[in-house]
Amino acid sequence: MSSEYTPIDQIVVSLSREINNNETCYTGIAIPSAVVAVQLARMTHAPNLKFFYGGYWINPDLDVDLFTIMTDTEAFRNSISKAQGFSHLIRLYEYWEGPKHTLSFGFIRPAQIDQFGNINNSVIGDPNHPKFRFPGGAAAGDISNACSRVIAYVPRHDARTFVEKVDFITGKGASPEWRKRVGLDNYTGIASIITDLGILDFNSPSGTMRVRSIHEFSTTEEIRENTGFDLEIPPDVPTTEVPTQVELEVLRTKADPLEIRNFDSRNR
Amino acid sequence: MVVIGPVDELVRKIITPKKKISFGGAALFLKPMEVVREIIRQEIKGLKIYTLIGDLDIDLLLGVNAIKELHASYVGLPMVGMAKHFRTAIEKEQSVVFKEWTELSMVRAFQAGAIGTPAIMLRTLLGSDLVKIRDDFEEVTYKGKMYIQVPAIVPDLAIVHAYAADKNGNVYYPKHHALDEFSTLPAHCAKELFVTVEKIITNEEGRDLIKNGQSTMFSSIDTDYIAEAPRGAWPSGFPPFYASDMGHIMTYSGMAQMPETFQMYLQEYIFGEKEEN
């Protein structure tokens, strides 16, 4: 097993390390790296994670990819003996604001994100006559206020994505003071952002975005050049822990043998 | 009494401009694609469409300028890329009024419509600029807590694709199923319901399904119009029977980029004699 790894491997491994054991989460299928990261976490350090997938399965252990089980009768049937439980899509929409409140974290892949963690998946320019129309946030505008914390990822870190101020707030950022004022202080908002250059968070004195670690194959200069605002980079900023042999092996052989994570490096 | 007939006849009879119509399915699953194709064949325009997550259905209809007002939380081709006509219609032609919702606010608005409450409160929209640009979203305070109130969605007609229907108008779930709420949510809030099914079965076959432990997705009280449309969700997927046809979606995405190639797509897959499925 080669110890060489790609930027998307680092993203997936770093995403999985943001996940703790004994948490509960949901993902859909449109953010492939997040799905793979959850499976990787379950197969390594978070075996007690409760993973509600695709509006149906709880903790599916699969030898095929998660997209196939949605649509292949035989794979669907086989998946039944390899999952720990079954639920209904509607429960997801109830968990988001209902009394169980069991979702520990959710994932966002923002089209634009600013120094406060506000995300824009809607428009650039005048909302009524936009210069650029993004597909829309789907749940990205909801989960910052519906999951205890949000883990964001950006497959290609550039100054078009990391902007000083988003053109439009689809979903509110970290903003702890605002959260306290409107009574959403149980929800952190975006807690961390994993990119192909490093890991970012909001643990700076001013509460704006800072660099938590830089990937082994990237540099401080590269992060600065590709970020559209002055972000805090501590002088002693560490290098991101590289993927371990075990993580890479589980990723390649069990969590994502069909490499659906690579959809994220092709498409933004 | 439920009306059972061919897709083209029912589309001609019940789909008219200005009707508010909700589509079942989401994100390349369970879309009522055969009806979408028939709307294009009959050149019906001026529609007002509600769908939670729009994909090929919406992009095709926007490509032929059939939609006047669109409500959705996302319109794109998941895993493939942007929806070309959605962008063109909004950025260049301004030929459609697009009302963006978040996924949860739209789900809540469908639920509110289904139970007959005129509006519903939620908190996930707090802080979103969507509240600023939507004059029908309102910040309200209830018992000292802030909420955003959104209006119920009550379409005139819902169109969904499902597994099987009997002659009485009962629609059955397949034995294994998932994601059905993508279709039941936009259906329960509507005044009328049009269901296309993979197959029409006899009442006896329907009762046998129930005896074998299966259940109905819609009863004969819910359904108004039913048409048989085998593989009617194609190229969106219908778990667990057929996969989202990603090869076709990629072909579409490529052909949608230029007006000439889009016309070729329409000729080949919609106006042509036979569909490749």
Chai-1 contact restraints between the chains, C-beta under 6 A:
chainA,res_idxA,chainB,res_idxB,connection_type,confidence,min_distance_angstrom,max_distance_angstrom,comment,restraint_id
A,A30,B,P78,contact,1.0,0.0,6.0,A-B,restraint_1
A,G55,B,A178,contact,1.0,0.0,6.0,A-B,restraint_2
A,G55,B,L179,contact,1.0,0.0,6.0,A-B,restraint_3
A,Y56,B,A178,contact,1.0,0.0,6.0,A-B,restraint_4
A,M70,B,P239,contact,1.0,0.0,6.0,A-B,restraint_5
A,T71,B,G237,contact,1.0,0.0,6.0,A-B,restraint_6
A,T71,B,P239,contact,1.0,0.0,6.0,A-B,restraint_7
A,T71,B,A243,contact,1.0,0.0,6.0,A-B,restraint_8
A,T73,B,P240,contact,1.0,0.0,6.0,A-B,restraint_9
A,F76,B,H176,contact,1.0,0.0,6.0,A-B,restraint_10
A,F76,B,P240,contact,1.0,0.0,6.0,A-B,restraint_11
A,L89,B,L179,contact,1.0,0.0,6.0,A-B,restraint_12
A,L89,B,E181,contact,1.0,0.0,6.0,A-B,restraint_13
A,I90,B,E181,contact,1.0,0.0,6.0,A-B,restraint_14
A,Y93,B,V107,contact,1.0,0.0,6.0,A-B,restraint_15
A,W96,B,L104,contact,1.0,0.0,6.0,A-B,restraint_16
A,P127,B,I133,contact,1.0,0.0,6.0,A-B,restraint_17
A,R133,B,R87,contact,1.0,0.0,6.0,A-B,restraint_18
A,R133,B,I90,contact,1.0,0.0,6.0,A-B,restraint_19
A,R133,B,E91,contact,1.0,0.0,6.0,A-B,restraint_20
A,P135,B,Y74,contact,1.0,0.0,6.0,A-B,restraint_21
A,P135,B,V75,contact,1.0,0.0,6.0,A-B,restraint_22
A,P135,B,G76,contact,1.0,0.0,6.0,A-B,restraint_23
A,G136,B,S73,contact,1.0,0.0,6.0,A-B,restraint_24
A,G136,B,Y74,contact,1.0,0.0,6.0,A-B,restraint_25
A,G136,B,E100,contact,1.0,0.0,6.0,A-B,restraint_26
A,G137,B,T102,contact,1.0,0.0,6.0,A-B,restraint_27
A,A138,B,S73,contact,1.0,0.0,6.0,A-B,restraint_28
A,A138,B,Y74,contact,1.0,0.0,6.0,A-B,restraint_29
A,A138,B,E103,contact,1.0,0.0,6.0,A-B,restraint_30
A,A139,B,E103,contact,1.0,0.0,6.0,A-B,restraint_31
A,G141,B,T102,contact,1.0,0.0,6.0,A-B,restraint_32
A,G141,B,S128,contact,1.0,0.0,6.0,A-B,restraint_33
A,D142,B,T102,contact,1.0,0.0,6.0,A-B,restraint_34
A,D142,B,E103,contact,1.0,0.0,6.0,A-B,restraint_35
A,D142,B,L104,contact,1.0,0.0,6.0,A-B,restraint_36
A,D142,B,T124,contact,1.0,0.0,6.0,A-B,restraint_37
A,N145,B,R123,contact,1.0,0.0,6.0,A-B,restraint_38
A,N145,B,T124,contact,1.0,0.0,6.0,A-B,restraint_39
A,N145,B,L126,contact,1.0,0.0,6.0,A-B,restraint_40
A,A146,B,T124,contact,1.0,0.0,6.0,A-B,restraint_41
A,F168,B,D129,contact,1.0,0.0,6.0,A-B,restraint_42
A,I169,B,S128,contact,1.0,0.0,6.0,A-B,restraint_43
A,I169,B,D129,contact,1.0,0.0,6.0,A-B,restraint_44
A,K172,B,G127,contact,1.0,0.0,6.0,A-B,restraint_45
A,V182,B,L126,contact,1.0,0.0,6.0,A-B,restraint_46
A,V182,B,M146,contact,1.0,0.0,6.0,A-B,restraint_47
A,G183,B,K145,contact,1.0,0.0,6.0,A-B,restraint_48
A,F263,B,M79,contact,1.0,0.0,6.0,A-B,restraint_49
A,N267,B,G81,contact,1.0,0.0,6.0,A-B,restraint_50
